[in-house]
Amino acid sequence: MTDRNPEKDPEDWVTGDEPMTGPQESYLGTLAREAGRDVPDELTKAEASQLIDELQQQSGRGA
């Protein structure tokens, strides 16, 4: 069976250069507080996704 929804690298997203979404911003805020980090302003969707992945790994949420 083939994967109908393969995960794409955020660098390859068509909309990756658009501003991050509200849910991304909210979740990043939560993860950043847990990690004791700041979230840069004006992230793109792709940058936000990559930072979410990084902070999930640090916090153990990405297991």
C-alpha positions in Angstrom: 0.0 0.0 0.0 1.4 3.4 -0.9 1.4 6.3 1.4 -1.2 8.8 0.1 0.1 11.6 2.3 3.8 11.4 2.2 5.6 14.0 4.4 7.3 16.7 2.4 10.3 18.6 3.5 9.2 22.1 4.6 11.8 23.5 2.2 9.8 22.0 -0.6 6.4 23.4 0.4 4.7 25.6 -2.2 3.4 27.8 0.6 6.4 27.5 2.9 7.4 31.1 2.4 4.0 32.4 3.7 3.8 33.6 7.3 3.4 31.0 10.0 -0.2 30.1 10.8 -2.0 31.0 14.1 -1.9 27.4 15.3 1.9 27.1 14.5 2.5 30.3 16.5 0.5 29.2 19.5 2.1 25.7 19.6 5.6 27.3 19.2 4.8 29.5 22.1 4.0 26.5 24.3 7.0 24.6 23.2 9.4 27.6 23.6 8.1 28.2 27.1 8.8 24.6 28.0 12.2 24.7 26.5 13.1 28.2 27.9 13.6 29.6 24.4 12.3 32.6 22.5 10.5 32.3 19.2 11.7 34.7 16.5 9.1 37.1 15.0 8.0 36.8 11.5 8.7 33.1 10.8 7.5 31.5 7.6 5.4 28.3 7.7 8.5 26.3 6.7 10.7 27.9 9.4 8.0 27.4 12.0 7.6 23.8 11.1 11.3 23.1 11.4 11.5 24.9 14.8 8.5 22.9 16.0 10.3 19.7 15.1 13.4 20.9 16.9 11.6 21.9 20.0 9.6 18.7 20.1 12.8 16.7 20.0 14.2 18.8 22.9 11.0 18.5 25.0 10.3 14.8 24.2 6.9 15.7 22.7 8.0 14.5 19.3 8.3 10.8 20.4 
